[in-house]
Amino acid sequence: MRSGAKVAIVGGVFAVVAGGVGYGGYNLWNGVTGGESTVSTRNEAAPEKRSGPVTAEETTATSKEFLAAWAAGESDKAAQLTNDPVTAGPALLAYKEGAKVSKAVITPGTPVGTKVPFTVRATVSYEGVSKDLSYASELTVVRGQTTGRPLVQWKPTVLHPKLTADATLRTGTAKVASVKAVDRNGVELTKEKYPSLGVIIDTLRQRYGAQAGGTTGVETWIDSGSESVADVPLLVLRQGKPGTIETTIDAKVQAAAEKAVKAYGQASVAAVEPSTGAIRAVANSPAEGFNAAFQGQQAPGSTMKIVTAAMMMEHGIAGPGDRVECPPDVQWLGRTFQNLDRFEIKNGTLTEAFRRSCNTAFIKAITPLNAKNVADTALGETARRYFGIGATWEAGVPTTDGSVPASDGPETAASYIGQGKITMNALNVASLSATVKNGGFRQPYLVAKEYGDREFAGAERLPAGITSGLQKMMRSAATAADGTATKAMAGVPSPKGAKTGSAEVDNQGTSNSWFTGYSGDLAAAAVVQAGGHGGDAAGPVVAQVLKAG
């Protein structure tokens, strides 16, 4: 037998440590009760088919054997210890041959039920250069459906937490040139300092690295397998010469955004310059992975009343000083809509209804009996005509455009208060505030249109009367004693305006918290999942960002 494979029993918990065993080495370990190192053997006789939950002993033994086989580079053996050897085999082989992993040290942690966490220190070797790639992952042991054997449930994330079904680990000459992303003032933007920008920097590199004048290096990366999805760099073995890409990000505002969302488990925020559309910040919690601030699709709640109020003024239904009814609840074609805690406003104006976020006022004034022949498509038409919602945005990185689709019946009423089929994300809603502040839509963008030879989406300027009306209502919501946004916006410099929102989500006990506002030449919007009232969670996030502008 070869030496070097070490196994310890620590506090009764197994720990397979393939220390110094490269690929091709034997799979060695001590028995669970200790003793001399032996080569694992299996009973060749057909075992009795087991059933029921996987036991702790089975979890320990199966995970230990799988990790040891993987660490030894025995991809076929490791694959047979999973519940999907046909898929696992090529993936494990690619880990060794495609990613050029010459050695792996895998250390299990304490099992939690049938889940076993572990750490990996893989040595990647290519063209005379070797570097370590370290990370943590986990596996789950399940019972095989046909054999009853305990097996590792195969998932790509077992090999690496960022690996997906269509992706592969690769090491070699990088497919795209290196880049250095900088902010509007030339400050370098790194994933380490601004973690929310990680996926954006990767995308900029993949899309515009060559255009920026960079050269390729030698790297280990996750090949996404798709032209539309950015590869994920994991390790640099030999650095290429980076080209410089100037973004519209403001490092100071970005730092504030990162700090603000970090206080919540799931939150996102985006900030836009109203006069130009330049994106000044984007942050998500969690920071890595899906860029919810740009690509999320959620009901925006009462922040949509910005567009609804514009539609009402456009069609002559009501203006800021006009009286509107705000009863505790209202009926629309058999469905009941109500205000928070069923509050009501007697003899109030549209401005008062806006600043206190009265749902019923924005529905009752537009009911089929009251409206001036307003079609079910009117809200979407206003959103597209003046706010650019429904157009195709070319920000320079992937974004999901806001959607205000056609509706009918009670769904139309729901859309007036940001529910129904309407979907937005923080960038879309930040653009609503930016459009109000500027008096016209400017498509948000992260890099100049020269990158990728892109064309920006356009929209008609808001009529002067609608602009002044919306600014008046948003200012009232942010400054009046009874404004729903006043507390959050208290320390934000004037001129300022805001709108709160709470979006109800099916099967979620607490509403999502939305907030959007502007101060000077900066507009922002945030959403906090299950954050409740707009001013309570999302409001402070937006305020922190605006104060940094």
N, C-alpha and C positions, 0 to 999 in steps of 0.2 A: 504494500500500500504506500501511497505517497504521503508525505507529511505536510502539515500546514493547515489542515481543516480543523478548526477549533470549535468545540461546543461546550457550553456550560449550563448547569442547572442553577438558576439564580432565584432564590426565594421560591422554589417550586415551579417557576415559570421557565419553559425552555427558551433557549437563545441560540439560534443557529448563526454562527459567524464564520463565513467562508473566507477566513483571513488568509490572504496570500495564495489562494487557489485560483489559478487562471482557468480559462476554458480548456476542456479536455481533462481536467483533474477529476479524481474520484469523488463521489458524493459520500462523505464520511461524517459520522456524528456519534456521540455517546448515546446510550439508551437513556430513556427518561429517568431511570433510577441510578444513572451513573455507570461507571465501569470503563472498560477499554473501548477504544474506537473500533467500530466494525463497519463493514459494508452492509447497507440496507438490503434486506431480502424480503420477498413477499411470498406468502403461501400460494403455491401454484394451484392447489385444489380450489374449485369454485366455492367461494364463501357463501354462507347463508345470507340471503337478501335481507338487509335491515330496513327498518321503517321508523317513522317518528322523527322528532327533532334531532339535529346533530348534537352530539355530546361534547363536553369540554375536552375530553381525551381525544376524540376524533378531530376536533378543531386543531389541537396542538400538533398531533401527529401528521395530519394532512398538510397543514401549512408549512410545517418544518420540512417535510419531504419535497414539497413543491419549490420552496425557496432555495433549498440546497441544490436541487437539480438545475434551477435557473442560474444560480450563482456559479455552478460548474460548467455552464454553457451547454447543458444537455437539453436542447430545445424539444426534441421528440419526447423524452421522458417527462419533462415538465408539462408539456401539452396534454399528455395522457392523464395527468393528475387534475385536469380541469374538466368542466362539464361541456366544453366546446373545443375539443382538440383540433378540429379542422380549421377553425379560425385562429386558435391560440398558437399552433405550431409555426405557421409562417411569420406571425408577429414576433414570437420569441427568437426565431432565426434571424429576422431583420434587426432585432436589437443587437445581436452579436455581429452580424456581417454588414448590415446597412449602416448602423450607427458606429461601427468600428470599436465596440467595447471589448477591450482585451482582458479585462479583469473586473469582477464585481464583488464587493463586500456587502452583504445584506444582513442587517441586524433586526430581528423581530422585537416588537414591544410587547406589552402585556395584553393578551386577548381580552376583548370586551364582547362577551357572548360568543357569536360565531365570526366576529370581525377581528382581524389581526393587523395592527399597524406595524409598519416596518420602515427602516431607513436604508437607503442605497447609496453606496459610494462606488460609482463606476469609473473605471479608468478608460478614457477614450484615447486611442493612438492612431495617428494618421501622418504619413510622410515625415516620420522621424520626430514628431511632436506628440507628447502625452500630457493630458490634463485630467483632473478629477471632475466629475459631474455628480454632485450630491443633491439628494432630494428625499422626501418622505412620501409614502403612499400607504395603501391598505388593501387587504383582500378579505373576502368572505367565503366561508366554507358552507356548502349546501349539500343536500343528499341527492345523488344521481337518480333521475326518474326511472330509468330502466334497471340499473344494477343495485340501487340502494347504497352504493358506496359513497363515503364522504369525498367531495371533490371541491376544488377551488372554482368559485363562480367566475367565469371568464368575462373580464371587461378590459378594454384598452387601458383604462386608468390604473390597472394593476402594474403595468410596465412603467407608466409615468402619469402623474395626475392631470397633465394637460393633453394627453393623447386622446383622440376621438376615433370613432369607428373607421373613418375613411382616411385617417392620417397615418404617417409612418415616420419613425425616427431615422434621420440621415446624418452622415458626417462626410464632408468633402468640400470642394470649392463652392462657396455660397452662390445661390442662384441669382441673387440681386446684390447690387453695390452697397457698400456701407454709407450711412448718412449720419450727420449730426444735425439734430433739430434744434432750432433756436427760437426764442420768443421775439416779439416785435422790436425789442431793444438789443437783440443779439445775445441774450443770456441763454446758455445752453440748457436744454430741457432733457433730463434723464429719467429713466424709469425708476431709478432708486430714489430720487428726490420727489418726483411727481408720479406716483404709481398708477394713477388713473390714465396717464398719457401713454402707458406701455403699449396697449393695443393700437393706439393712434400712431405712435412712432414706427411700429412694425409695418403698419399699412402704408405710411408715407415712404418708407424704405422700399417696399415691394412695388409701389406704383411709380415712384419718381426718383429712385436711387440713381439710375443711369443718367436721367436728365439733370440731376444735381451735380454730376461730375465725379461721383465716387467710384472706387474700384472694389473688386471682390476680394474677400479673404477666405480663410478656411474655418469652418464652423460645424457645430452640431446643431441641428434644428429639427422641429416637427414640421414635416412636409404635409400641408393641409390636404393635398390632392385636388384642390380646386383653385381656379384662377381668380375667383371672386372672394376667396378667404385668405387672409394673410398667413404666411408661414410664421412659426414662432421660434425665434432664435433662443438657444439654450446655453451654448458655450462657444466662446471664441478661442480657437487654437492659434490662429495667426490673423492679426488684424489687417483689414484692407484699408485703403486710404478713403476716409469718409468725405462725401460731398456735403455741403451745407444747405439745408432747407429752412427758409424763414417762414415761420408760422405767424398767425395773428394773436397767439396766446400772449397774455401779460403774466409774467412769472409771479408777480405780487398777488394778482387776483387769483391765479391758479393755486397758489399756496393757501390762500384763505378758503377756497372752495374745497380743497383736499381736507383741510382741518374741519370744516363745517360738517361734511357728510360723514366723517369718521365717527361721529357721535351716535350714529344709527346703524342698525344691522343691514338695512336695505334702503338706500337713498340715492338720489342723483340730482345734479344741479348743472345748469349751463348759463353762461353769461355772454351777451351780445352787445356790440356797440351800435346803438340805433342809427346813427348818421351814416354808417358804412355797411353794416351787417357783419363786420369782423367779429369772430368768436374769440372772446377774451379768456374764457375758462370753461373747463368741463371736468366734472369729478363724479365718481361713483363709489358707493360702498355696497358690496366689496369692490375693491379697486381693480382687481384683475378679472379678466374674462369678458363677459358680455358688456358692451357699452350702452347701458340702459338710457343714459342721458340723450344719446343720439338715435338709438334704434328701438327704444321701448314703444309699446303700443298699449296705452291704458286710457280709460275714461278720465278726462281732465277735471271733472266736477265743475264747480261754479266759476273757475277761471274762464270757462267758455262764455260766461255772461258778457265778457268784453265784446265778443263777436255778436252775441244776441242783441246787446244794446245797440251796436252799430246797425244791425239789420232793422231794428225797431225805428231808429232815426231815419234810415234810408227809405223806409216804406211809410213814413209819416204816422206811425202808431203812437209814439211817445218820445219826448225829448227830456233832457235833464230836469227841467222845472215843471213838467207836466205831472198832474195827479194820476196815480195808478193805484189800483186796489191790491192790498196785500193781506188776504185773509189767512187764517191758520192752515186751511187746506183748500184744494181746488179739484174739480173733476174735469177730466178730458176723455170723452168717449168711453166712459165706464171705468176709467182708472183714476185712483185718488193720489194726488201729490200733496205733500205737506212741508212746512218749514221745520227747522230744527226746534224741538220742544214746542212745536205748534204756536210759535209766536206770531203776532200780527202787528201791522202798522196801520193806524187809522188816518186817513186823509193825507197820506204821504206822497212824496214825489218819486220819480224814477231814480233820482240821485240817492235819496234815502234808501230806497229798495236795494240799490246797487251796493251801497256802503255797508248795509246790514245783511246783505246776501239773502234777500227774500226770494225763495224759489217760486212761490205762487204768483208774485207780481209779474215775473218773466214768462209765466205760462198763461195766466188769466187774460192779460192784455192782448194775447195773440190767439186766443181761442177762435175757432171758426165763426162764432157769433160776433166777436168783437173786431177781428182783424180786417184790414182793408184788402181782401182778396189775396192774402199772402199764401203762396203755394208751399207745399211741404218741402220743396227744393230750395226755398229762399235762403235758409241759413247757410247751406253749402255754397250757394252762389255768392253770398256776401263774403264768406271765408276765402273763396278763391279770388274774387275780384279785387279785394282790398288787402288781404292778409297773406296771400300766396299759399294758403293751405289747399292742397290738392294739386299743386304744381310739382314738377320734379326738381328738387334741389340738388345742386352740384357743389357740395361743400368741399370736396377734395378728399374726403374719407366717407365711408358708408354712413348714410343717415336713412331713417325711415320717415317719410313725409306724413304729416298729419292727414287725417281722413275724416270728412264730414259727408258720409254717403246719404243717398236718398232714403227717406223713411216715410212711414204713414201711420195713421192712428195714434195711439198713445206714445209710440216710439218717437214721434215728432216732438211731442211735448217734452219728453225726457231729454231730447237732444238740446233743447233750449237751456237746460241747466247742466249740460256737459255729461250726460249719461247716454243711454241707448247704444247706438253703434259707433259713436264718435271715439276716435283714438288719437292720442297725442303723446309726446314725450317732453322732457324738460326743454330741449332745444326749440321745439315747436311753440311751446307756451311762452318761452322767453322772447321769441320773435313777435308774439302778439303784443306784449308790452312795448317792445322796441318800435313796432309799427305805430302804436299810439303816440309814443314820445316824439317820433320823427315826423309824424303826419303822413307816412308812406312806408311801404314795405321795401326792405333791402334784404336780399337773400343772404342768410348766414353762410359764412365761408371760413375755412381754416387756413387755406393757402391760396395764393393769387391764382386767378383763372388761367394764367399762362401754363401752370403745371397741368399737363394733360389736355391742354387746349379746350377748356370747358366753357360752356355758356351758362350764365346765371339766369335763374327764373325771375320773372318780373310780375308786377301787378299795378293796377291803377292807384294813384295817390288817393288817400282819404279826402273826401270833400271837407273844406275848412270847418263847416258847421259840425260835422261828425267828429273831426279831430278835437275841436275845443270841447265838445260835449263829453267825449270819452276821457279827456284829460281832467275835466272838472270832476267827473264821477270817481276816477281812480285817485285823484288828490283827496277827495272827501273820504274815501275808504281808508286812506293812509294817515289822515290828520284829524278827522272829526272825533269827538269824544266817544261816540258810539260806533266808530268804524271798526270793522272786523280785523283790519290790518294795522290799526294805529299802534297797538302795543309793540308789535314786531318791528315796525318802522320808526320807532321813537327816536333812535339815535342816528338815523340815516339823513344825510344832508338834503335840503330842498334845492331845486324843485323835485318833487317826488310824487309817485302814485303807485297804487298796488291793488291787487285783488286776491282774495282768499278762495280756497276751494276744498271741498271734502267729497271724495268720490266713493260711492258705495260699490263694493265688489262682492259678487256671489260667494257664499260660503266663507266669508271673512267677517269676523265679529266687529272689527273696528275699521272705519273708513280710511282710505288713503288720504294723506295730508298733502294739499297742493298750495302753492303760493307763487305769485309772480309780481314783479314790481320794477320800477326804474328810479334812478337818481342821477341827475346830470346826464352825461352821455354813456350810461351803462344800464342795461336791462338784464334781469335774471329771472329764472324760474327754477323751482325745486319740487320734488315729490318725495315723500317719505312713506314707505309702505306701512300700512296699519298705524299711521301716525296720528289719526284723529282729525281734529279741527285744523284748518289750514294755517292759522296764526300760531298754533302751539308748537308744531314740529318743523314744517317746511318754512314757515315765516322767519325764524331765527337763522336758518341756513342762508336764505336769500339776503337777509340784512347783513350778515357777515361778509358776503361777497360784494354787495354794493358799497359797504364802508371801505373796502380795500381798493375800490376803483379810483 
